[in-house]
Amino acid sequence: MHASAKEYDESTRGLFKSLKIGLHEVPDWFCCGATPAHNVDELLSLALCAKNLELAEHVEGDLAVACAACFSRLKVTQHKLGENDTKRQQVEKAIDAKVALDKPVKHLLEILAKDFGLERLNAAVEKPLTGLKIAPYYGCLLTRPPEVPELDCVEAPTIMERVIGATGAETVAWSHRMECCGANFTLSRPGVVLKLTGDILASAKRAGADCLVVACPLCHGNLDIRQKEIEEATGEEYNMPVFYITQLLALAVGVNPGKLGFGSMIVNPIPLLKEKNLI
């Protein structure tokens, strides 16, 4: 959020400020271990998340999480340590603190759809995104594993469609909205990522989408940054902008487009937004 996903950070802050939802960054937070850590050392992975939860205990309010991977790992840690006293004691010894098992951990989507509410979100829209056809991409971690995130229906979630619908945009029905993008394999096995993300882009194109919307920096990186490589490998032309959901929501509620990081995106979204008379 401070580097490669800076536009996610900027648009989230702009959106939440416009909606008068308070944000206070957790001091001294650090990496949660993302998608690979738990496959290398489970105790380390649990301790990383537990320490972040402990740091968040010192900040008033729910813990708002923007990344699907971070959201998943934090929720999994609370779930596993809540069920296993031995592991909880090991982790508490490692971080020299009690694990914050009761700290509410919420993805931004949950805060917007459930806490703030879709009716209030719709009422805040100043520039409806009418005419924009969006493929909402959940990826593999927002609702999984089944017993953990409790964000929405595991196999057929609609929370992204409902949030996007509040802006006046249209969402398309498509086959790959919950398929994995490859996550951190982008570094160790880029060929796998090119295949997975290529299939995702192809599905969105077949469905008639103008763009994709994501709620995770890992997904955004694979679908946006790798898109030119995918086009070269497959011979298909997509030129499909990949937005963070907060970028389009912030645009809809009237945040200055120049403050939403559109210039940081690899696939230029400006022609599409101008075509739809959104900027």
C-alpha positions as CSV (number, residue, x, y, z in Angstrom):
1,M,0.0,0.0,0.0
2,H,3.0,2.3,0.4
3,A,4.7,1.2,-2.8
4,S,3.5,-1.0,-5.7
5,A,-0.1,-0.6,-4.6
6,K,0.1,3.1,-3.8
7,E,-3.0,3.8,-5.9
8,Y,-5.0,1.4,-3.7
9,D,-3.9,3.3,-0.6
10,E,-4.6,6.7,-2.1
11,S,-8.0,5.8,-3.5
12,T,-9.0,4.1,-0.2
13,R,-8.1,7.1,1.8
14,G,-9.9,9.4,-0.6
15,L,-13.0,7.3,-0.6
16,F,-13.2,6.8,3.1
17,K,-12.6,10.5,3.7
18,S,-15.4,11.4,1.3
19,L,-17.7,8.9,3.1
20,K,-16.5,10.2,6.5
21,I,-15.3,6.8,7.6
22,G,-12.3,7.3,9.9
23,L,-9.0,5.5,9.1
24,H,-5.9,5.3,11.4
25,E,-3.0,3.2,10.2
26,V,-1.7,0.5,12.5
27,P,1.7,1.7,13.8
28,D,4.7,-0.5,12.9
29,W,2.7,-3.0,10.9
30,F,4.7,-5.4,8.8
31,C,4.2,-8.2,6.3
32,C,1.6,-10.9,7.2
33,G,3.5,-13.6,5.3
34,A,1.2,-13.4,2.3
35,T,0.6,-16.5,0.4
36,P,3.9,-18.4,0.8
37,A,4.9,-18.1,4.5
38,H,2.4,-20.7,5.9
39,N,3.8,-23.3,3.4
40,V,7.3,-22.7,4.8
41,D,6.9,-22.4,8.5
42,E,3.4,-22.4,10.1
43,L,4.5,-21.1,13.5
44,L,6.2,-18.1,11.8
45,S,3.2,-17.4,9.7
46,L,0.8,-17.5,12.6
47,A,3.2,-15.3,14.7
48,L,3.5,-12.7,12.0
49,C,-0.2,-12.3,11.8
50,A,-0.7,-12.5,15.6
51,K,1.8,-9.7,16.1
52,N,0.0,-7.5,13.6
53,L,-3.3,-8.3,15.4
54,E,-1.6,-7.3,18.7
55,L,-0.4,-4.0,17.3
56,A,-3.9,-3.4,16.0
57,E,-5.3,-3.8,19.5
58,H,-3.7,-0.5,20.4
59,V,-5.8,1.3,17.7
60,E,-9.4,2.0,18.3
61,G,-11.9,0.4,15.9
62,D,-12.1,-2.6,13.7
63,L,-9.1,-3.7,11.7
64,A,-9.7,-2.7,8.1
65,V,-7.8,-4.8,5.6
66,A,-7.4,-3.9,1.9
67,C,-5.6,-7.0,0.6
68,A,-7.4,-10.4,0.1
69,A,-4.2,-12.3,1.1
70,C,-3.7,-10.3,4.3
71,F,-7.4,-10.6,5.1
72,S,-7.3,-14.4,4.7
73,R,-4.1,-14.9,6.7
74,L,-5.3,-12.7,9.6
75,K,-8.7,-14.5,9.8
76,V,-7.0,-17.9,9.5
77,T,-4.7,-17.1,12.3
78,Q,-7.6,-16.1,14.6
79,H,-9.5,-19.2,13.6
80,K,-6.6,-21.6,14.1
81,L,-5.4,-20.2,17.4
82,G,-8.9,-20.0,18.7
83,E,-9.3,-23.7,18.2
84,N,-5.8,-24.8,19.3
85,D,-4.5,-23.8,22.8
86,T,-1.1,-25.4,22.2
87,K,-0.5,-23.4,19.1
88,R,-1.9,-20.2,20.7
89,Q,0.5,-20.6,23.6
90,Q,3.5,-21.1,21.3
91,V,2.6,-18.0,19.3
92,E,2.0,-15.9,22.4
93,K,5.5,-17.0,23.6
94,A,7.0,-16.0,20.2
95,I,5.4,-12.5,20.2
96,D,5.6,-12.0,24.0
97,A,2.0,-10.9,24.1
98,K,-1.6,-12.2,24.1
99,V,-3.2,-13.0,20.7
100,A,-6.0,-10.6,19.9
101,L,-8.5,-13.3,18.9
102,D,-11.5,-11.0,19.3
103,K,-10.2,-8.0,17.2
104,P,-12.7,-7.6,14.4
105,V,-10.9,-8.1,11.1
106,K,-12.8,-6.7,8.1
107,H,-12.1,-6.4,4.4
108,L,-12.9,-3.0,2.9
109,L,-15.8,-4.6,1.0
110,E,-17.4,-5.7,4.3
111,I,-17.1,-2.2,5.8
112,L,-18.6,-0.6,2.7
113,A,-21.4,-3.1,2.1
114,K,-22.4,-4.0,5.6
115,D,-21.2,-1.3,8.1
116,F,-21.6,1.8,5.9
117,G,-24.4,0.2,3.9
118,L,-25.3,0.1,0.2
119,E,-28.1,2.6,0.5
120,R,-25.8,5.2,2.0
121,L,-23.1,4.4,-0.6
122,N,-25.6,4.9,-3.4
123,A,-26.7,8.2,-1.9
124,A,-23.1,9.4,-1.8
125,V,-22.7,8.9,-5.6
126,E,-22.2,12.1,-7.4
127,K,-21.0,10.7,-10.8
128,P,-22.8,7.4,-11.6
129,L,-20.6,5.0,-13.5
130,T,-23.4,4.4,-16.0
131,G,-22.4,2.5,-19.1
132,L,-19.3,0.9,-17.6
133,K,-19.3,-2.9,-17.8
134,I,-17.2,-4.4,-15.0
135,A,-15.9,-7.9,-14.4
136,P,-15.6,-8.2,-10.6
137,Y,-12.7,-10.4,-9.7
138,Y,-12.8,-12.1,-6.3
139,G,-9.8,-14.4,-6.7
140,C,-9.3,-17.4,-4.5
141,L,-8.9,-15.9,-1.0
142,L,-11.7,-13.4,-0.3
143,T,-14.2,-16.1,0.7
144,R,-12.0,-19.1,1.3
145,P,-11.3,-21.3,3.1
146,P,-15.1,-21.9,3.7
147,E,-15.1,-21.8,7.5
148,V,-12.9,-18.7,7.9
149,P,-13.5,-15.3,6.2
150,E,-17.3,-15.2,6.6
151,L,-17.3,-12.3,4.1
152,D,-20.0,-13.7,1.8
153,C,-21.2,-17.0,0.3
154,V,-18.2,-19.2,-0.3
155,E,-19.0,-20.4,-3.8
156,A,-21.4,-17.7,-5.1
157,P,-20.5,-14.4,-3.5
158,T,-22.2,-11.2,-4.6
159,I,-20.7,-8.5,-2.3
160,M,-18.6,-7.0,-5.1
161,E,-21.5,-6.9,-7.5
162,R,-23.7,-5.2,-4.9
163,V,-21.0,-2.6,-4.0
164,I,-20.3,-1.9,-7.7
165,G,-24.0,-1.8,-8.4
166,A,-24.4,1.1,-5.9
167,T,-22.4,3.2,-8.3
168,G,-24.7,2.6,-11.3
169,A,-22.1,0.5,-13.2
170,E,-23.1,-2.8,-14.7
171,T,-21.4,-6.1,-13.7
172,V,-21.0,-9.0,-16.1
173,A,-21.5,-12.7,-15.4
174,W,-18.3,-14.6,-16.1
175,S,-16.7,-17.9,-15.4
176,H,-13.3,-17.0,-13.8
177,R,-14.3,-14.5,-11.1
178,M,-13.0,-16.8,-8.3
179,E,-10.1,-18.5,-10.1
180,C,-6.6,-18.1,-8.7
181,C,-4.3,-15.6,-10.5
182,G,-1.1,-17.3,-9.2
183,A,-0.4,-14.8,-6.5
184,N,3.3,-14.9,-5.5
185,F,4.1,-17.5,-8.1
186,T,4.6,-14.3,-10.2
187,L,8.2,-14.4,-9.0
188,S,9.1,-18.0,-8.8
189,R,7.0,-19.5,-11.6
190,P,5.9,-16.7,-13.9
191,G,4.8,-19.2,-16.6
192,V,2.1,-20.5,-14.3
193,V,0.9,-16.9,-13.6
194,L,0.8,-16.1,-17.4
195,K,-1.4,-19.1,-18.0
196,L,-3.8,-18.4,-15.1
197,T,-4.1,-14.7,-15.7
198,G,-4.4,-15.2,-19.4
199,D,-7.5,-17.4,-18.8
200,I,-9.0,-14.8,-16.5
201,L,-8.6,-12.0,-19.0
202,A,-10.0,-14.2,-21.8
203,S,-13.0,-15.0,-19.7
204,A,-13.7,-11.3,-18.9
205,K,-13.3,-10.4,-22.6
206,R,-15.8,-13.1,-23.6
207,A,-18.3,-11.7,-21.1
208,G,-18.1,-8.3,-22.7
209,A,-16.4,-6.5,-19.8
210,D,-14.7,-3.1,-20.3
211,C,-12.5,-3.6,-17.3
212,L,-11.7,-5.8,-14.3
213,V,-12.1,-4.7,-10.6
214,V,-10.0,-6.3,-7.9
215,A,-9.6,-6.0,-4.1
216,C,-6.1,-7.3,-3.7
217,P,-2.7,-5.9,-4.8
218,L,-1.4,-9.4,-5.7
219,C,-4.2,-9.9,-8.1
220,H,-3.8,-6.4,-9.5
221,G,-0.1,-6.9,-10.1
222,N,-0.6,-10.1,-12.0
223,L,-3.5,-8.9,-14.1
224,D,-2.2,-5.4,-14.8
225,I,1.6,-5.7,-14.9
226,R,1.6,-9.0,-16.7
227,Q,-1.0,-8.2,-19.3
228,K,1.4,-7.2,-22.1
229,E,3.4,-10.4,-21.5
230,I,0.1,-12.4,-21.8
231,E,-0.8,-10.6,-25.0
232,E,2.6,-11.4,-26.5
233,A,2.4,-15.0,-25.4
234,T,-1.2,-15.7,-26.6
235,G,-1.5,-13.3,-29.5
236,E,-4.7,-11.9,-28.0
237,E,-5.2,-8.2,-27.4
238,Y,-7.0,-7.3,-24.2
239,N,-6.0,-3.7,-23.3
240,M,-8.3,-4.2,-20.3
241,P,-7.8,-1.8,-17.4
242,V,-7.6,-3.4,-14.0
243,F,-9.0,-1.1,-11.3
244,Y,-8.9,-1.4,-7.5
245,I,-12.5,-1.2,-6.4
246,T,-11.8,1.8,-4.3
247,Q,-10.6,3.7,-7.4
248,L,-13.9,3.5,-9.1
249,L,-16.0,4.0,-6.0
250,A,-13.9,7.1,-5.1
251,L,-14.5,8.4,-8.7
252,A,-18.2,7.8,-8.3
253,V,-18.5,9.7,-5.0
254,G,-16.7,12.7,-6.5
255,V,-13.0,12.4,-5.5
256,N,-10.7,14.2,-7.9
257,P,-9.6,11.7,-10.6
258,G,-6.1,13.1,-10.4
259,K,-5.8,11.7,-6.8
260,L,-6.8,8.2,-7.6
261,G,-3.5,6.8,-9.1
262,F,-4.8,6.2,-12.6
263,G,-1.4,7.2,-14.0
264,S,0.3,4.4,-12.1
265,M,-1.6,1.7,-13.9
266,I,0.2,-0.2,-16.6
267,V,-2.9,-0.6,-18.8
268,N,-3.9,3.0,-19.3
269,P,-7.5,3.5,-18.1
270,I,-7.9,7.1,-19.2
271,P,-9.2,6.3,-22.8
272,L,-11.9,4.1,-21.3
273,L,-13.0,6.6,-18.7
274,K,-13.1,9.4,-21.3
275,E,-15.1,7.2,-23.7
276,K,-17.7,6.6,-20.9
277,N,-17.7,10.3,-20.0
278,L,-16.5,9.5,-16.4
279,I,-13.6,12.0,-16.5
